[in-house]
Amino acid sequence: FQISFPSPCTVREALTLYYDIQGPVKQALLKHLIPYVTDAEQLAWLNNVLHKDNRAVLKALSEEHGKNLVDLLTNELSSCKIPLSDILHIVPFIQPRYYTISSSSSVHPDNVHVTISITEFEFKNGKNFTGLTSGYVTSDCINARVFVRPSSFRLPAQLSTPIVMIGPGTGLAPMRALLQERKFQQAAQKPATAPKNVLFFGCKHRNVDYIYRDELEAYQKEGVLTSYYTAFSRDTKNKVYVQNLMTQPDTAKELLSLLIDQGAYVYVCGATAMGTDVMAAFVKIFQEQNNMSAAQATAFVKELQDKGRYVQELWTA
Ligand SMILES: Cc1cc2nc3c(=O)[nH]c(=O)nc-3n(C[C@H](O)[C@H](O)[C@H](O)COP(=O)(O)OP(=O)(O)OC[C@H]3O[C@@H](n4cnc5c(N)ncnc54)[C@H](O)[C@@H]3O)c2cc1C
């Protein structure tokens, strides 16, 4: 048995910092508890939850009721007398969460910015949920181990190569870093023609969750952002998202010219579903504006990906 955290440490430290006792309960973990449940009724409840015909009950336990191991051991399975050493064998470790760096190291050489959306919602039974990491970073006392891994987002070698950024919500994080870097490069290289930086940003409400509004509007005024498209999905009667803006006729023509004639690089960041819709929007643009078949348009996007000209960083909320 190998432990992958600083040891020795107190039981409190192990259970708060390293073991995921608050995550959604999984079938495998519940099965391990069976031998330790001493109350007959509770054991029957557990066996019932684990019965192969009751998958929906198990799913609802975490997805609808937000039950974690601590909840179960203090309520439904309070008779479970499991020794600490056994708990440590069956509970998974807390997994790292990834956050995209949202600052340029040229502009901020001594620190790193991140842009974190706090995961908060209510389960069907009214229980409030706050994400483990996004909730933790807003607490007063932060003591977290941080790792850095290389980004897949690389700017084109030439400042003259246009970039198209699609980053709604916290998907804006890497775009903010790219914009800082492009502005820095522009100031250093002083090119005769301003480099093209195109951004699609979206959020629910202009006046509620429009992050970095001042910075983005300043970039637009300064001409760092040469084209800037915004979608505030809940401010309009019909929900409009970034992918809907892309396929508007004039915008589609602009995107086609940037990608086909000017060798633009595309960066997409944010929710997985958005990434799928954005790719479908590009396929549609190539079909409708460039007379490609669906297969040709899809192959073209794939080719861009292979060449590192279409890069995505997507996650499931
Ligand atoms: C490559 C990459 C880059 C990313 N970049 C960013 C970024 O720049 N900014 C950003 O804000 N996010 C980013 N993310 C997402 C981020 O890593 C986290 O997933 C997000 O912050 C949620 O983590 P959390 O610990 O706050 O929530 P968690 O505690 O992990 O909860 C996440 C979800 O798990 C479920 N869950 C957890 N516990 C329970 C339970 N007991 N019962 C039922 N359901 C449960 C819920 O559905 C909840 O919504 C990125 C992800 C990836 C993969």
Ligand as a Chemical Component Dictionary entry (heavy atoms), coordinates in Angstrom:
data_LIG
# 
_chem_comp.id                   LIG 
_chem_comp.type                 NON-POLYMER 
_chem_comp.pdbx_formal_charge   0 
_chem_comp.three_letter_code    LIG 
# 
loop_
_chem_comp_atom.comp_id 
_chem_comp_atom.atom_id 
_chem_comp_atom.alt_atom_id 
_chem_comp_atom.type_symbol 
_chem_comp_atom.charge 
_chem_comp_atom.model_Cartn_x 
_chem_comp_atom.model_Cartn_y 
_chem_comp_atom.model_Cartn_z 
_chem_comp_atom.pdbx_ordinal 
LIG C1  C1  C 0 -8.264  21.103 -19.056 1  
LIG C2  C2  C 0 -9.245  21.769 -18.108 2  
LIG C3  C3  C 0 -9.177  23.126 -17.905 3  
LIG C4  C4  C 0 -10.082 23.752 -17.037 4  
LIG N1  N1  N 0 -9.999  25.095 -16.862 5  
LIG C5  C5  C 0 -10.872 25.722 -16.039 6  
LIG C6  C6  C 0 -10.811 27.146 -15.838 7  
LIG O1  O1  O 0 -9.948  27.839 -16.380 8  
LIG N2  N2  N 0 -11.730 27.719 -15.014 9  
LIG C7  C7  C 0 -12.708 26.972 -14.374 10 
LIG O2  O2  O 0 -13.506 27.558 -13.634 11 
LIG N3  N3  N 0 -12.781 25.621 -14.547 12 
LIG C8  C8  C 0 -11.881 24.984 -15.340 13 
LIG N4  N4  N 0 -11.950 23.620 -15.487 14 
LIG C9  C9  C 0 -12.924 22.862 -14.668 15 
LIG C10 C10 C 0 -12.277 22.588 -13.265 16 
LIG O3  O3  O 0 -11.139 21.758 -13.405 17 
LIG C11 C11 C 0 -13.233 21.884 -12.269 18 
LIG O4  O4  O 0 -13.810 20.761 -12.888 19 
LIG C12 C12 C 0 -14.349 22.780 -11.752 20 
LIG O5  O5  O 0 -13.801 23.949 -11.136 21 
LIG C13 C13 C 0 -15.186 22.030 -10.692 22 
LIG O6  O6  O 0 -14.339 21.580 -9.670  23 
LIG P1  P1  P 0 -14.789 21.622 -8.134  24 
LIG O7  O7  O 0 -13.757 20.894 -7.347  25 
LIG O8  O8  O 0 -15.114 23.016 -7.716  26 
LIG O9  O9  O 0 -16.154 20.810 -8.165  27 
LIG P2  P2  P 0 -16.331 19.253 -7.776  28 
LIG O10 O10 O 0 -16.384 19.109 -6.308  29 
LIG O11 O11 O 0 -15.317 18.461 -8.525  30 
LIG O12 O12 O 0 -17.757 18.973 -8.388  31 
LIG C14 C14 C 0 -17.915 18.889 -9.786  32 
LIG C15 C15 C 0 -19.200 18.154 -10.096 33 
LIG O13 O13 O 0 -19.138 16.829 -9.565  34 
LIG C16 C16 C 0 -20.397 16.435 -9.065  35 
LIG N5  N5  N 0 -20.266 16.097 -7.620  36 
LIG C17 C17 C 0 -19.221 16.321 -6.807  37 
LIG N6  N6  N 0 -19.461 15.843 -5.565  38 
LIG C18 C18 C 0 -20.694 15.309 -5.593  39 
LIG C19 C19 C 0 -21.511 14.645 -4.637  40 
LIG N7  N7  N 0 -21.130 14.442 -3.379  41 
LIG N8  N8  N 0 -22.710 14.210 -5.042  42 
LIG C20 C20 C 0 -23.122 14.403 -6.298  43 
LIG N9  N9  N 0 -22.399 15.021 -7.258  44 
LIG C21 C21 C 0 -21.207 15.464 -6.912  45 
LIG C22 C22 C 0 -21.331 17.599 -9.284  46 
LIG O14 O14 O 0 -22.035 17.364 -10.489 47 
LIG C23 C23 C 0 -20.428 18.787 -9.476  48 
LIG O15 O15 O 0 -20.968 19.767 -10.336 49 
LIG C24 C24 C 0 -11.067 22.987 -16.359 50 
LIG C25 C25 C 0 -11.120 21.607 -16.577 51 
LIG C26 C26 C 0 -10.230 21.004 -17.436 52 
LIG C27 C27 C 0 -10.318 19.516 -17.652 53 
# 
loop_
_chem_comp_bond.comp_id 
_chem_comp_bond.atom_id_1 
_chem_comp_bond.atom_id_2 
_chem_comp_bond.value_order 
_chem_comp_bond.pdbx_ordinal 
LIG C1  C2  SING 1  
LIG C2  C3  SING 2  
LIG C2  C26 DOUB 3  
LIG C3  C4  DOUB 4  
LIG C4  N1  SING 5  
LIG C4  C24 SING 6  
LIG N1  C5  DOUB 7  
LIG C5  C6  SING 8  
LIG C5  C8  SING 9  
LIG C6  O1  DOUB 10 
LIG C6  N2  SING 11 
LIG N2  C7  SING 12 
LIG C7  O2  DOUB 13 
LIG C7  N3  SING 14 
LIG N3  C8  DOUB 15 
LIG C8  N4  SING 16 
LIG N4  C9  SING 17 
LIG N4  C24 SING 18 
LIG C9  C10 SING 19 
LIG C10 O3  SING 20 
LIG C10 C11 SING 21 
LIG C11 O4  SING 22 
LIG C11 C12 SING 23 
LIG C12 O5  SING 24 
LIG C12 C13 SING 25 
LIG C13 O6  SING 26 
LIG O6  P1  SING 27 
LIG P1  O7  DOUB 28 
LIG P1  O8  SING 29 
LIG P1  O9  SING 30 
LIG O9  P2  SING 31 
LIG P2  O10 DOUB 32 
LIG P2  O11 SING 33 
LIG P2  O12 SING 34 
LIG O12 C14 SING 35 
LIG C14 C15 SING 36 
LIG C15 O13 SING 37 
LIG C15 C23 SING 38 
LIG O13 C16 SING 39 
LIG C16 N5  SING 40 
LIG C16 C22 SING 41 
LIG N5  C17 SING 42 
LIG N5  C21 SING 43 
LIG C17 N6  DOUB 44 
LIG N6  C18 SING 45 
LIG C18 C19 SING 46 
LIG C18 C21 DOUB 47 
LIG C19 N7  SING 48 
LIG C19 N8  DOUB 49 
LIG N8  C20 SING 50 
LIG C20 N9  DOUB 51 
LIG N9  C21 SING 52 
LIG C22 O14 SING 53 
LIG C22 C23 SING 54 
LIG C23 O15 SING 55 
LIG C24 C25 DOUB 56 
LIG C25 C26 SING 57 
LIG C26 C27 SING 58 
# 
